[in-house]
């Protein structure tokens, strides 16, 4: 084998070694990115669940307030509900 062929063989071997290292680095980077994405999604899910629970609690409080108001003033509540129904019916009938 000539010196030029030996040099080419060494370069090819070195290129294969470099390619293997690059492949491992890329695989490691992808794995780290996937783990970071999963962690971020988990944190976002927990925060959304916390906010949703807060909104649900706020909605329950508003329903309780509405029930108390209806119980304390049933005739006024009936009148408001009737007027709202009439208004919605009038608006939907118009063309």
PAVO-170590 format. One record per residue (C-alpha): x, y, z. Coordinates in steps of 0.5 Angstrom, whole numbers, plus 500, padded with zeros to 3 digits. Layout:
BEGIN
XYZ ...
END
This chain:
BEGIN
500500500 503507498 504512503 498516500 493510501 495510508 494517509 487516506 486510510 488514516 483520514 477515513 478512520 479519523 473521519 469515522 471516529 469523529 462521525 461516531 463522536 458527533 452521533 453520540 453528542 447529537 443523541 445526547 443533545 436530543 435526549 436532553 432536549 426531550 427531557 427538558 420538554 417533558 419537564 416543561 410540559 409537566 410544570 405547565 400542566 401543574 400550573 394550568 391545573 392550579 389555575 383551573 381549580 382556582 377558577 372552579 372555586 371562584 365559579 362555585 362562589 358566584 353560584 352560591 352568591 346567586 343562590 343566596 340572592 335568589 332566595 332572599 329576593 325571589 320575586 325580583 329574581 323571577 322578574 329579571 329572569 323573565 325580562 332576560 328571556 323575553 329580550 333574548 326571544 325578541 332578539 332571536 326572532 328579528 331577521 
END
